Amino acid sequence: MTEQTLILLVDDEPDDPAAAADALEGERDRFRVAAETAADGALDRLADGDVDCVVSGRELADADGLTFLDAVRDADPTVPFLLFTGEGSEAVASAAVARGVSEYVPKALDGDQYAALAERIENAVEDHGSAGDELERYRTAVETLPEGVVTLDGEERIEVVNGPAAELLGRDRTELRGEPVDVLVDEGVLDEAALDAFRDAAESGTASTGSGVLKRGPEVPASGDDALPVEAVIAPRGSEQERSGATIVVRDATPHEERKRDLERRNDRLETVIDIVSHDLRNSLNLALNRLELVRREADPASEHLSKVERALDRSGRIIEDALRFARESRTDGDTEPVELDAFAARCWRQVETNGASLRVGDLPAVEADPTRLRYVFANLYRNAVEHGGEDVTVRVRPLDGQDGFCVEDDGPGIPEAEREDVFEPGHTTAEDGFGFGLTIVAEIVDAHGWTVAASGAPGGGARFEITGIDAVTD
C-alpha cells in the first residue's frame, strides 16, 4: 500500500476550499488534503503531528501568509512550507525566503496550476529531513529571486550568494562563500549598527534593516560618482528554539534616494512659492485695508457698504492664512523617529486652545512617525472636537480593539453618517467661519505616513477618527 502524504492546505480564496482540496488530491493517489481557511485552525491541525507539508495562500481569514509562516516555523522548524499565491511580488518572495519558506509557488494564469503545485509538494516532501537537501533547496529558491540575496550559516559565515547579489557587490560569489558576515559591513552593504541590532534581536526572530554605500571596489571612495546607495534587510532563519542562520536581502537604493532628493527639491520650490505668494497677498490685503480706512475718514464711517468691505477683507485674510497653513502643515519630509504616542498626544493637547475641554489618553504604542507633522494631526483633531463639541467636551485618545491603530473620539454631537466620507475634502465645513482645511491636513499627513484615517461614530454619539495601518515600534 502506498504511504499517504497529508497536506495541510490553508487559503482564504473565494473558491470552495473543499474543491481545491479535491483538485489537489486528484493529482496524486497518495495525497490526502486537509483544508483550512484560518491560521488558528491550521495551527491546531498542525499540532496533531501527522502533517507532511503545509501549503498556504498569501491572505488567510485571520492572518497573512507570512505571519502564518512565522507561526509554523516556531511550531515545526522543518516541515515543508509552500507559499502558493496569485498575488506575488518580488518583495513578498524575498520576505518569504527570508522567513524560511521551502518553496514560493506563483499560481498559474493558465494551465493546470494544481499539477505544478503537486510536483513541488512531492519534491519538498522527498527532500524533507535532510540538512544537505534543505540547503540545496534553499539555494535553488534563492537563485531564482530577482533581488540580491546572501544567506548565512549558524556561525554567521556566508553560505549562498545569488547572481543579483554578486552583481551588486561586484564580487565573485565563490570568493565570498565562507567569509564572515563582517565582510559585508566592510563592503558597505550592511550598516554596522543594523548588524548589531540583528544580533541583539536574533533570539526573538526580529528582522533588522540597514543602509550603506557600496563602494564598488576597494579603490572607489564612498563619496565618489561610482558609489552606490544600498539597503539591506537581515532576518534570522529557523525557529526561536533552533536558529539555522540568517538571510540578507540587498537592494539598490538609488531609486529611493532619487525620489527622496526629488521630494526635497519639490518641497524647497513649494516653500519658495509659499513665501512669495504669502508676501504678495498680505501686502495687497494690507494696502486694501489701509485704503479702506482712508475712505472711512472721507465718507460716512457707519456706511453699511464699508462694513461689508471690511468683513470681506477680513475673511480674505483668514482664507490666506488657512491656505498657507494647509500648504505648510500637509508637507511630509520623510524624517521619522520613534514617537511614544501616549505622551505625545498629551503634549499636543497642551499646545491647543481647549478652554474647559478635557483629555483622556489610553495605553498607546510607540510608532515610527514624523513628529513635526504628527503634531498637526492631533492638533487639528483636537480643534475639531472642541469647535463642534463645545467647551465641556471630553476627548479620548485610545488604541483600537483588534486593530493596529488608535482613535481620537469625543462625546460631542458627532458627524452625520452621510457626511463622514466628505469631511476630509478641502473646503468641507459646517462652521460659519470655517474654511475646511483642518481635516484635509489630517488626511494628507496620515496618508504620507502610509496609514489610513476614517471618520465614524463614537459610543454615545460623538465623533471618532480612526487611524489604522500603523506599525508599533518595539524595543
C-alpha positions in Angstrom: 0.0 0.0 0.0 1.4 3.4 -1.0 2.2 5.6 2.0 -0.1 8.6 2.2 1.1 12.2 2.2 -1.0 14.6 4.4 -1.1 18.1 3.0 -2.4 21.0 5.1 -4.0 23.5 2.6 -4.6 26.9 4.1 -6.2 29.6 2.0 -9.0 32.1 2.1 -9.6 32.4 -1.6 -13.3 32.8 -2.7 -13.2 29.4 -4.3 -14.5 26.5 -2.3 -11.6 25.1 -0.1 -13.0 21.6 -0.4 -13.0 21.9 -4.2 -9.3 23.0 -4.1 -8.5 20.0 -1.8 -10.3 17.6 -4.2 -8.4 19.0 -7.2 -5.0 18.6 -5.4 -5.9 15.0 -4.2 -6.7 14.2 -7.8 -3.1 14.9 -8.9 -1.6 12.0 -6.8 -3.3 8.9 -5.3 -1.2 9.2 -2.1 -2.2 12.8 -1.5 -4.7 13.4 1.3 -5.6 17.1 1.8 -7.0 18.8 4.9 -8.3 22.3 4.1 -8.4 25.3 6.4 -9.2 29.0 5.9 -7.7 30.4 9.1 -4.3 30.3 10.7 -5.6 29.3 14.1 -7.4 26.3 12.9 -4.4 25.3 10.7 -2.0 25.5 13.7 -4.3 23.3 15.7 -4.3 20.8 12.9 -0.5 21.0 12.6 -0.2 20.3 16.3 -1.6 16.8 15.7 1.8 15.9 14.3 1.0 14.0 11.2 1.2 16.8 8.6 3.8 16.2 5.9 3.5 19.5 4.0 1.9 22.9 4.6 0.6 24.9 1.5 -0.6 28.4 2.3 -2.1 31.3 0.4 -0.9 34.9 0.9 -4.1 36.0 2.7 -5.9 33.9 5.3 -9.1 34.6 7.2 -7.3 35.8 10.3 -3.7 36.5 9.2 -1.4 36.9 6.2 0.6 34.1 4.8 4.0 35.4 6.1 2.7 35.8 9.7 1.4 32.2 9.4 4.8 31.0 8.1 6.4 32.5 11.2 4.0 30.7 13.5 4.5 27.4 11.6 8.3 27.7 11.9 8.0 28.3 15.6 5.8 25.2 15.9 7.8 23.0 13.5 11.1 24.3 12.1 11.4 21.6 9.4 8.0 20.8 8.0 7.9 21.8 4.3 6.0 25.1 3.8 4.9 26.2 0.3 3.6 29.8 -0.3 1.1 29.4 -3.1 -0.4 32.7 -4.3 -1.6 34.6 -7.3 -0.7 38.0 -5.7 3.0 37.6 -5.8 5.7 40.3 -5.9 9.4 40.4 -5.6 9.1 41.9 -2.1 6.8 39.1 -1.0 9.1 36.4 -2.5 12.1 38.0 -0.7 10.3 38.2 2.6 9.1 34.6 2.3 12.6 33.3 1.6 14.0 35.4 4.5 11.5 33.7 6.8 12.3 30.2 5.8 9.8 29.2 3.2 10.5 25.9 1.4 9.1 27.0 -1.9 7.5 30.1 -3.3 4.9 28.9 -6.0 3.1 31.6 -8.0 -0.4 30.5 -9.2 -0.5 29.9 -12.9 -2.6 32.2 -15.0 -3.2 29.3 -17.4 -2.8 25.6 -17.5 -3.2 23.2 -14.6 -1.9 25.1 -11.5 -2.5 22.1 -9.2 -0.3 19.8 -11.4 2.6 22.2 -10.9 1.8 22.5 -7.2 1.7 18.7 -6.8 5.1 18.4 -8.3 6.5 21.0 -5.9 4.9 19.3 -2.9 6.3 15.9 -3.9 9.8 17.4 -4.2 9.5 19.2 -0.9 8.3 16.1 1.0 11.0 13.9 -0.5 13.7 16.4 0.4 12.4 16.9 3.9 14.6 15.9 6.8 18.0 16.2 5.2 20.0 19.2 6.1 22.1 19.0 2.9 19.0 18.7 0.8 17.4 21.6 2.7 20.3 23.8 1.9 20.3 22.8 -1.7 16.5 23.5 -2.0 17.0 26.8 -0.2 19.9 27.7 -2.6 17.7 26.9 -5.6 14.9 29.2 -4.3 17.4 31.9 -3.6 18.9 31.7 -7.1 15.5 32.3 -8.7 14.9 35.6 -6.9 15.4 38.8 -8.8 16.8 40.6 -5.8 20.2 40.2 -4.3 20.2 37.5 -1.5 23.0 36.4 0.7 22.5 33.6 3.2 24.5 32.9 6.4 25.1 29.7 8.4 24.7 29.4 12.1 28.2 30.9 12.6 27.4 34.0 10.5 29.5 32.9 7.6 28.3 33.3 4.1 26.7 30.2 2.5 25.0 31.4 -0.7 25.3 34.5 -2.8 22.8 34.6 -5.7 23.5 36.2 -9.1 21.9 39.6 -8.4 23.8 39.9 -5.1 27.1 39.0 -6.7 26.5 41.6 -9.5 25.6 44.2 -7.0 28.7 43.6 -4.9 30.9 43.3 -7.9 32.5 40.1 -6.4 32.8 36.5 -7.5 30.3 34.6 -5.4 32.8 31.8 -4.8 35.2 34.2 -3.2 32.5 35.3 -0.7 31.5 31.8 0.4 32.8 31.0 3.9 33.6 34.7 4.6 32.3 36.2 7.9 29.3 38.5 7.6 31.5 41.4 8.7 32.9 41.5 5.1 29.5 42.9 4.1 30.0 45.7 6.6 33.4 46.4 5.1 31.9 46.4 1.6 29.3 48.9 2.6 26.3 46.7 2.2 25.4 46.4 5.8 25.3 49.2 8.4 27.3 48.0 11.4 24.5 49.3 13.7 21.9 47.2 11.8 24.1 44.1 12.2 24.5 44.7 15.9 20.7 45.2 16.2 20.2 41.9 14.3 22.5 40.1 16.7 20.6 41.5 19.7 17.2 40.6 18.3 18.1 37.2 16.9 16.6 35.3 19.8 13.2 36.9 19.2 13.3 36.5 15.4 13.2 40.2 14.7 14.4 41.4 11.3 16.7 44.4 11.1 17.0 47.0 8.3 20.2 48.8 7.4 21.6 51.0 4.7 25.0 51.8 3.4 27.1 53.0 0.5 28.5 50.3 -1.7 32.0 51.4 -2.9 32.0 49.2 -6.0 35.6 48.2 -5.5 38.4 48.9 -3.0 39.8 51.9 -4.8 36.5 53.8 -5.1 35.8 56.3 -2.3 32.3 56.1 -0.7 31.5 59.6 -1.8 32.6 59.1 -5.4 30.4 59.1 -8.5 30.6 55.3 -8.7 29.4 54.8 -5.1 26.0 53.1 -4.9 23.5 53.5 -2.0 22.1 50.2 -0.9 19.5 48.9 1.6 19.6 45.5 3.3 17.2 43.5 5.4 18.7 40.8 7.6 16.4 38.3 9.2 17.1 35.2 11.3 16.3 31.8 9.8 14.7 28.9 11.7 12.7 28.9 14.9 13.3 30.6 18.2 14.4 27.3 19.6 16.8 26.4 16.8 18.4 29.2 14.7 19.9 27.9 11.5 21.4 31.1 10.2 20.2 34.2 8.5 19.1 35.7 5.2 20.1 39.1 3.9 18.1 40.7 1.1 20.1 43.5 -0.6 18.6 46.2 -2.8 19.9 49.0 -4.9 18.6 52.1 -3.1 19.3 54.5 -5.9 15.6 54.9 -6.9 14.6 55.6 -3.3 17.4 58.1 -2.9 16.5 59.8 -6.1 12.8 60.1 -5.1 13.9 61.5 -1.7 16.1 64.1 -3.4 13.3 65.0 -5.8 10.9 65.4 -2.9 13.3 67.7 -1.2 13.7 69.8 -4.3 9.9 70.0 -4.8 9.4 71.0 -1.1 12.1 73.7 -1.5 10.3 75.0 -4.6 7.0 74.9 -2.8 8.4 76.8 0.2 9.7 79.5 -2.2 6.3 79.8 -3.9 4.5 79.9 -0.5 6.8 82.7 0.7 6.3 84.7 -2.4 2.5 84.3 -2.5 2.1 85.0 1.2 4.2 88.2 0.9 2.4 89.5 -2.1 -1.1 88.6 -0.9 -0.5 90.0 2.5 0.9 93.2 1.1 -2.1 93.6 -1.2 -4.5 92.9 1.6 -2.8 95.4 3.9 -3.0 98.0 1.2 -6.7 97.4 0.7 -7.3 97.7 4.5 -5.3 101.0 4.6 -7.3 102.4 1.7 -10.5 101.4 3.4 -9.5 103.3 6.5 -8.9 106.4 4.3 -12.3 106.1 2.7 -13.9 105.8 6.1 -12.4 109.2 7.0 -13.7 110.8 3.9 -17.1 109.1 3.8 -19.7 108.1 6.3 -17.8 105.8 8.8 -21.0 104.0 9.6 -21.7 103.1 6.0 -23.1 99.6 5.6 -21.1 99.2 2.4 -17.8 99.9 4.1 -18.7 97.4 6.9 -19.3 94.7 4.3 -16.0 95.5 2.5 -14.2 95.3 5.8 -15.8 91.9 6.6 -14.9 90.6 3.1 -11.3 91.7 3.5 -11.1 90.1 7.0 -12.4 86.9 5.6 -9.9 87.0 2.7 -7.1 87.4 5.3 -8.3 84.3 7.2 -8.6 82.3 4.0 -5.0 83.3 3.1 -3.7 82.2 6.5 -5.6 78.9 6.4 -4.5 78.1 2.9 -0.8 78.9 3.8 -1.2 76.7 6.9 -2.6 73.9 4.8 0.3 74.1 2.3 2.9 74.0 5.1 1.4 71.6 7.5 0.4 69.0 4.9 4.0 68.6 3.8 5.8 65.5 5.0 9.6 65.5 4.5 10.0 61.8 5.5 12.2 62.3 8.6 10.8 59.9 11.0 11.7 58.6 14.5 10.0 56.5 17.2 7.2 58.5 18.9 5.6 57.5 22.2 2.0 58.2 21.3 0.5 58.5 24.8 3.0 61.2 26.0 2.9 62.8 22.6 -0.9 63.1 22.5 -0.9 64.7 25.9 1.8 67.2 24.9 -0.1 68.2 21.7 -3.2 68.8 23.9 -1.3 71.4 25.9 -0.4 73.3 22.7 -4.0 73.8 21.6 -6.6 76.3 22.9 -9.0 73.8 24.5 -10.9 76.1 27.0 -12.7 73.8 29.5 -12.5 70.6 27.5 -10.7 67.6 28.9 -8.5 64.8 27.5 -8.1 61.2 28.4 -5.3 59.1 26.9 -5.2 55.3 26.9 -2.2 53.0 26.7 -0.9 53.8 23.3 2.1 52.2 21.5 5.2 53.9 20.1 5.2 54.4 16.3 7.6 55.4 13.6 6.5 58.9 12.5 7.5 62.4 11.6 6.8 64.2 14.9 6.5 67.7 13.4 3.7 66.6 11.1 2.1 64.2 13.5 1.6 67.1 15.9 -0.6 68.8 13.3 -2.8 65.6 13.1 -3.5 65.7 16.8 -3.9 69.5 17.0 -6.4 69.6 14.1 -8.4 66.7 15.6 -8.4 68.3 19.0 -9.6 71.7 17.5 -12.3 69.9 15.6 -13.6 68.3 18.7 -13.6 71.5 20.7 -15.1 73.6 18.0 -18.0 71.2 17.4 -18.4 69.7 20.9 -18.2 72.8 23.0 -16.1 73.8 26.0 -17.1 70.9 28.1 -16.4 68.2 25.6 -14.3 65.2 26.6 -11.7 63.9 24.1 -10.3 60.4 24.3 -7.2 59.0 22.5 -7.0 55.2 22.8 -5.9 52.1 20.9 -8.4 50.4 18.6 -9.6 47.0 19.7 -8.3 44.2 17.5 -6.6 46.6 15.0 -3.1 48.1 14.5 -4.1 51.7 15.2 -5.7 54.3 17.5 -8.6 56.7 17.5 -9.4 60.2 18.6 -13.0 60.4 19.8 -15.3 62.8 21.7 -18.7 63.0 23.3 -19.9 65.8 21.2 -22.8 65.8 18.6 -20.8 63.6 16.2 -20.8 63.6 12.4 -23.9 62.6 10.4 -23.2 59.3 8.7 -23.9 60.7 5.2 -21.1 63.3 5.7 -18.4 61.1 7.1 -16.7 60.4 3.7 -16.7 64.1 2.8 -15.2 65.6 5.9 -11.6 65.2 4.6 -12.3 67.0 1.4 -10.8 70.5 1.0 -13.3 73.2 1.8 -15.8 70.9 3.6 -17.0 72.7 6.7 -20.2 73.1 8.8 -18.8 76.1 10.8 -19.9 79.6 9.7 -16.4 81.0 9.9 -14.5 77.8 8.9 -12.7 77.0 5.7 -12.5 73.2 5.8 -8.7 72.7 5.7 -8.1 71.1 9.2 -9.3 67.6 8.4 -7.8 67.7 5.0 -4.4 68.3 6.6 -5.0 65.3 8.9 -5.8 63.1 5.9 -2.7 64.3 3.9 -0.3 63.7 6.7 -1.8 60.3 7.7 -1.6 59.1 4.1 2.0 60.3 3.8 2.9 58.0 6.7 1.3 55.1 4.9 -1.6 55.0 7.3 -5.4 55.3 6.8 -7.8 57.7 8.5 -11.6 57.3 8.6 -14.5 59.1 10.3 -17.0 57.2 12.3 -19.3 57.4 15.3 -18.1 57.2 18.9 -20.1 55.4 21.7 -22.7 57.8 22.8 -23.0 59.6 19.5 -19.8 61.6 19.4 -17.3 61.8 16.5 -14.5 59.3 16.1 -11.5 59.4 13.8 -9.8 56.0 13.4 -6.1 55.9 12.2 -5.1 52.4 11.2 -2.2 50.6 9.5 0.4 51.8 11.9 3.4 49.6 12.9 4.2 49.7 16.5 7.8 50.2 17.4 9.2 47.6 19.9 12.4 48.0 22.0 
